[in-house]
Amino acid sequence: MGFLRRLLGSDRAAAPADPASAGEPTAEAAATADDEERARELELLREEQDRLDDLTRRQLRYSEYAWEPPAQGGERRADDADRGAET
């Protein structure tokens, strides 16, 4: 690793001590990025709201409460009794 650092010109001793000049994000920059991300998410939610009609929104909202009929038949079959007699 040291060989590659020297070859590429980066050295730990030459690294600046100031985190702002080293390219590390500051608290202010992180807050700005969070605000931009929230604004983008809000914009996406508004676009989706405009795209979907009322019926589709209600279907998505209540999809977890949808009723499903029970599975028909189960594991037992009509000819199970016949197989038991042959064995």
C-alpha positions in Angstrom: 0.0 0.0 0.0 2.8 2.4 0.8 4.3 1.8 -2.6 1.0 2.8 -4.3 0.7 5.9 -2.1 4.1 7.1 -3.0 3.6 6.2 -6.7 0.3 8.0 -6.9 1.6 11.0 -4.9 -0.7 10.7 -1.9 1.0 10.5 1.5 -0.5 10.6 5.0 2.0 13.1 6.2 1.0 15.5 3.4 -2.7 15.2 4.3 -4.2 18.4 5.7 -5.3 18.4 9.3 -8.4 20.5 8.7 -11.4 18.2 7.9 -13.1 20.9 5.8 -10.2 21.1 3.5 -9.7 17.3 3.4 -13.1 16.9 1.7 -14.9 15.5 4.7 -18.5 16.8 4.9 -19.2 19.3 7.6 -22.4 19.4 9.7 -23.7 22.3 7.6 -23.1 20.4 4.4 -24.8 17.3 5.8 -27.8 19.3 6.9 -28.1 20.8 3.4 -27.9 17.4 1.8 -30.7 16.1 4.2 -32.9 19.1 3.3 -32.3 18.5 -0.4 -33.2 14.8 0.0 -36.4 15.5 1.9 -37.4 18.0 -0.7 -36.8 15.5 -3.5 -38.8 12.8 -1.6 -41.7 15.2 -1.1 -41.6 16.1 -4.8 -41.7 12.4 -5.7 -44.7 11.8 -3.4 -46.6 14.7 -4.9 -45.9 13.4 -8.4 -47.2 10.0 -7.4 -50.3 11.5 -5.8 -51.0 13.4 -9.1 -50.4 10.2 -11.2 -52.8 7.9 -9.2 -56.5 8.4 -9.2 -58.7 8.1 -6.0 -59.6 4.5 -6.6 -56.0 3.3 -7.0 -54.9 5.3 -3.9 -57.6 3.6 -1.8 -56.7 0.2 -3.2 -53.1 0.7 -2.2 -54.0 2.1 1.2 -56.2 -0.8 2.1 -54.4 -3.7 0.3 -53.2 -5.2 3.6 -56.8 -5.6 4.7 -57.9 -7.4 1.5 -59.8 -10.7 2.0 -58.5 -13.8 0.3 -60.6 -16.9 0.0 -59.3 -20.0 1.7 -57.3 -22.4 -0.4 -59.6 -25.0 -1.9 -58.9 -28.7 -1.5 -56.0 -28.7 0.8 -53.6 -31.6 0.7 -56.2 -34.4 0.8 -57.4 -35.7 -2.5 -60.4 -37.7 -3.5 -58.5 -40.9 -4.4 -56.6 -40.9 -1.1 -58.8 -43.6 0.4 -58.1 -45.9 -2.7 -54.4 -45.6 -2.3 -54.6 -46.5 1.4 -56.3 -49.8 0.6 -53.8 -50.9 -2.0 -50.8 -50.6 0.3 
